[in-house]
């Protein structure tokens, strides 16, 4: 691993800010504090070294994150994009997730998945999204719950993905529980007892989900239907299909990433609209004109995935620093989405922001999020239902954040109605 470009003794401010990214307390601090640190790091002339674990180089500017994202032969996703990287035995047991693969192996798997998303399947999914969103809001108006994540934000992506995959109803409550167990402590500092206990619980949750979907996959090979699992496990025109482990790994990725990121974006979206009534009024006044911009600004402002890790595979110079093979690099999307050189007044929430080249779905390249379109459709459909009903739905207080260094996760959010 190469040495830091500047030693701490030569630039105490630089060293102090880079060290903060390695401090669990930093991720528990108020968002404004974290954003101020990232703003100082963006002002530096080269990437900084973060002394966390074996250490990593932090890419915090929009242009740097994009460049690294679009050079997968240099900045590789293998052996893993999360921190810490998945253990070798975990990868052997559960299979490699698509986000942790590179080159031909990633391209082949992505091609199989992309071909399964036929125009017919996508059209049916979009129609289902609108129906599910309306049903969820009908239920909320009838029951009047006061916690938003469980009652609204988590229900839509979970039900939409289960419907699209063809998951039988009897499995869904257990899947929701397993998703929560699998992801609840990613990027969150825990005490020794929790660190010893939680990984086992998370891995057991993943194992049960994968066994469940593998059983469904076996049945669909024999009795295919019009769902996504059938399309993935039945050979297409090139004779390619997903095996049991590949299907399990894809399903885990889809549930943990697709459900978690969308539910967090939706929850942050309600908070943002509550905190910025002028933007909410603008959206309500002409929803169709502003909905797409509002969704993208919610994603930019909240950045559901804070960072992904890369491993340098070949020597490369970026903004004055030369990376060596084996170096670890972290792409901080949360910082890139506040880059002053790309987003004027970056901390403002502005649903009319245009252009809005946010990196909420990744920085481009072969790992750009496959579910970006569906996530946007889900958010737009749900906020149409929430905002066009005459009840005045609003957040109450601040969201309870997990304090994760990996994703901008919301544990809970209170909400209320202005009108009966």
N, C-alpha and C positions, 0 to 999 in steps of 0.2 A: 504494500500500500504506500502511496506517495505521502510525503510529509505535507502538513498544512502550508499554504502559500505564504502566510504570515504567522509568526510565532506570537503567542499571547503577550509576551513582554513588549513587543513592538507596537501592539495596537490593543490596549486593554478593552476598549469599547467593543471592538470586533469580537474579541475572545469571549467577553461576557455574554454578548447576545447569542453567539453560536452555542455556548454552554447551556443557555436557557432552553434550547430546543431539546436537550438531553435530560432536562429536569422534569420529573413527573408533575411537580408543582406548577410548572409553566402551563400545562394543559388543563389544570384545574382553575387557572386564573381567569378573570373576566375576559371575554372576547376582545374588548378594546385594547387591553394590555398586550395580548398576543399579536394583534394587528399592528400595533406600534413597533414591536420588535421586528416583525417581518418587513415593515416599511424601512427601518434602518438597515436591515440586511440587503434589501433591494438597492439601496443607495451605494453599496460598496462596488468596487471595480472588478471583483472576481468572486467566485463561489467561496463559501466558508466551510471549514471542517468542523463537524459536530462530534465531540468525544463521547459517543453513546455506544455501549457494547464495544465492538471492534472499530467503531467510528464510521461516519459517512460524510460525503460532501453534499451540501444543501444547494439545490437549484431553486431559486425563489423568484426569478424573473420570468415573465410570460414567454419571451423569446427563447430563453434557455430551456424551459420545460418543453416547449414545442420542438426544439431542435433535438433534444434527447429522445423524445417520443417517436420522432420520425427517422431515427437511426437505430433500429433494433439490432443490427449487426455489431454495433458499438456498445449500446446500452441495453443489455439483455435482461429479459424478464426472469429467466431461469437463474438460480434455483427457486426464486420466489419473490413476489412483489410486496409481501407484508413483512412487518417487523414484529417478532423475529421471523426469519425465514422458516418455512415448514421443515421439520426434521426429515431426514432421509427415510426413516421407517414409516413416517406418516404418509409420505408420498407413495411409498411402495404399497402400503395397505389400502389407501383410498384412491390412488391414481392421481395424476397431475391435473390440476385445474387448467383450463384454457389460458387463464391470465398468467400462468407461470411457465408457459411454453414459448418457444421461439422457432423461427425458420420453417422448414417443410412440415414438421410435426404440428405446429400451430396452424399453418395455412391449411393443411388437410382437414383438421378438426373444425376449423372455422368454416371451411367450404361446406362440410356436411351440414353444419348447423344452419348456415345461411340458406342452403337449398331447401331445408325443411320449412323455413318461413316462406311458404308459397304466398302469392297474392291472395288466394282464396282464404288461407289460414289467417293472414293479417287482416283482411276485411272482416272476417268473423270475429276476430279479437277486438277490433275497434268498435264494432256494434255491441259486443258484450261489455266493453268498458263503460259505454254510456248507460247501459241498463243497470250495471252493478253500481255505478255512482249514484244514479237516481234512487235505487233501492236502499243504499246506505243512508242517504240523506233523509229519505222517508222514515227510516227506522229511528234516526236521531231525533227528528222532529216529534215522533210519537213517544219515545222513551225519555227524552231530555236528559241524557247523561251529562256529566261535567268534566270528563277527562277525554281529551281529543285523540291521543295516540292510539289507544285501544279501541275507542268507539268509532273512529273515522279513518285516520291516516294509515294504520296498518292493515285495515280490512280490505281496502281497494286493491293494492298490489298483490296481496296474498290470494284473494279470490280470483283476480284476473289471471294470474299465472297458473293457479290450479285448474281453472277452466280451460285455459289454452293447452296445458300439458295433458289434460284428461285424467286428473287425480280424482278418484272416487270420493264422494262426500264423507264417507266414514273415516277417512284418513286425515282430514284437514285440520281438525282441532289439535291432533298430535303433532302434525307438521308445524303448525304455528308455534307450539310449545318448543319443539326441537330447534326451530330457527332462532328463537330467543335465547335458548341455552348455548347454541353454537356461536353466537355473536356478542353476547352481553358483555364480555370482558376483553374484547379485542382492543388493544391500545390503551387499556386502563390499568393504572398502577394498583397493585393489590398487595396485601400482607402475605407473609410466608405461607400461612395455612391456606389462604385462598389460592395462591399460586400453585400449590401442590394439588389442591382439589379441583379447581376450575378447568384446567386443561383436559382432565379426564372426563369431566361432565360434558364439555364441549365436543370432544371427540366421540363420546358415546352417542351424543345427539346426531352428529354427522353420520355415524355408522348406521344408526336406526333409519335415518332418512334414506340413505343409499340402499339399504336392504329393501326398504319399502318400494322404492322406485324400480329397483332391479326386478322385483317380483311382478310389478305392473308391466315392465318392459318385456318380460318373458311371455306374459299373456298376450301382449299386443303383437308380438311376432307371429303368434298363431292366429290371433283374432284382431287384425288391425281395424282401427276406426279413423275418424277424421281429425284426431288430435295430434299434438306435437310429438308426444312419445312415440306414437305409431310411425310418424314420418322419420324420426331419428333412428329407430331400431330396424326398420324395414329397408333393405338395400335399395338405393336409387339406381338411376340408369348407368352409373359407373361402378355399380356393385359395392358402394361404400355405405357403411352404416355404423352406428355406435355400438360398441360392446357394453357389457353390463357395468364394468368399472368406469368407462368413459361416460355412460349415461348417468351414473351416480355422481360423478364429479361435476358434470354439467348441471345436473339438477341442484346440487348443493350450491354451486356458484349462482344459479338463477334465483334460488330462494333467498340466500343470505345477501347477495349483492342487489338483486332486483327488488326484493321486498324492503330491505333496510334502507337503501339509498332513496327510494321513492317516498317511503313513509316519512323519512327525515326531511326531505325537500318540501313535502306537503305541510308538515308541522311548522317548519320555519316560515313557509309561505304565509300561513295564517297569522303568525306573530308579526311578520313584516307588514302585512296589510293593516293589522290592528295598530301598530306603532306609527304608520304613515297614512293617516286617514285621507290625505289629499290624493295619494296614489290609489287607494281603495275606491274613492269616489270616482276617479277617472276611469278605472276599470269597470265599475258598475254602470257608469253612464253609457259606455259603448263596449260591451264585453268582447264582441267579435273583433273589433278593431284593435284591441289592446291585449288580448289573451295570450297570444304567442310571445309578445314582448315581456309580459308579466311573468310567464313561466320561466323564460330564459333568465330574467333578472333575479327571480327567486333562487334559481340554481346557481347563478354566479355569486350572489351575495352570501348564500349559505354554504356553498361548496360541500355537498354531502360527503365526498371522499376527500380527506385532507391531503393525503400523500400516498404515493406508491414508490417502491424501491426498485432500483435497477443495479445490475452488476456489470462493470466495464469489461468488455470482451476484447477490445483492441485499443491501442493508444489513440487518444483524440484530444485536440486542444479546443477548448470552449471558453470564450471570454477571458483569454489570458492565462488560463490554467490548463496544464496538460495532465489528463487522466491516464493512469496506467492500468493494464489488465489486472483484474482482481479488486480494484477499487469499488467501494459501495457508494451509490449515488441515490439521493431521495428527491423525487419530484414533488415539490410542495405546491399543489394546485390551489390551496387556500391563499397562498401568497401571490401566485401568478394571476389569480382572478381579481386582485386589488392593485395590479401594476399600473402606476400613474402614467406610464408611457403609452398604455393601451386604453385605459379607462379613465377619462376625465372625471374628477371628483369621485374616486373609486369607492369611497365609503357610503356614498349616497345610494338610496334605493330608488331607482328611476325606471319605471316600466316602459318608458318611451326611449330608453337608451338604444342608440343605433349608430354604428354597428355594435354588436355585442358578441365578440368572438371569445366567449368564456371557455374555460377548459374543464367545465364540470363533468363532461363525459370523456375526459382524457385530452391529451395534446395532439391527437391525430395519429397517423401511422396505423400499423396493422392491429393495434390493440384498442382502437376507438370503440367505445361501448356499443355492443350489438343491440342493446335495449333502449337506446336513446330515443328513438321515435315513439315507442310504446310508452315510455315514461312521460314524455311530453303530452301525449294524448290522454293518459290517465290524469295528470295534473290539471289539464285544461277542462276535462269532463267534470272532475270533482269540484273545482272552483266555480264552474258554471252553475252547478247545482247549489253550492253553498251560498253564492252571492246573489243569485237571481230569485231566491225564495224570500218573501217579505218577513224575515225574522231577525235580521241584524246580528248574525253570528260574529263573535269576537273572542280573541284570546284574553285570558285573565292572568295577570302577573307574568313572570318570566318563565321560559321553559326550563325544565330540570335537565341539564345537560350531563352526559356521561363523563365528560372530561377526558375523552379519548384522543390520543395522538394520531389515530388512523382515520376516524370518520367523525362527522359533526352530529353525533347521535343524541337524540332527545329521548329521555326516559318517559317523561310525562309532560303534559301541558293542560292546565285548566282552561275551560272555555265556558261561555255563557251566551244567552240570547238577550237582545235588547227589547224584543217584543214577544208577547205570548204566542 
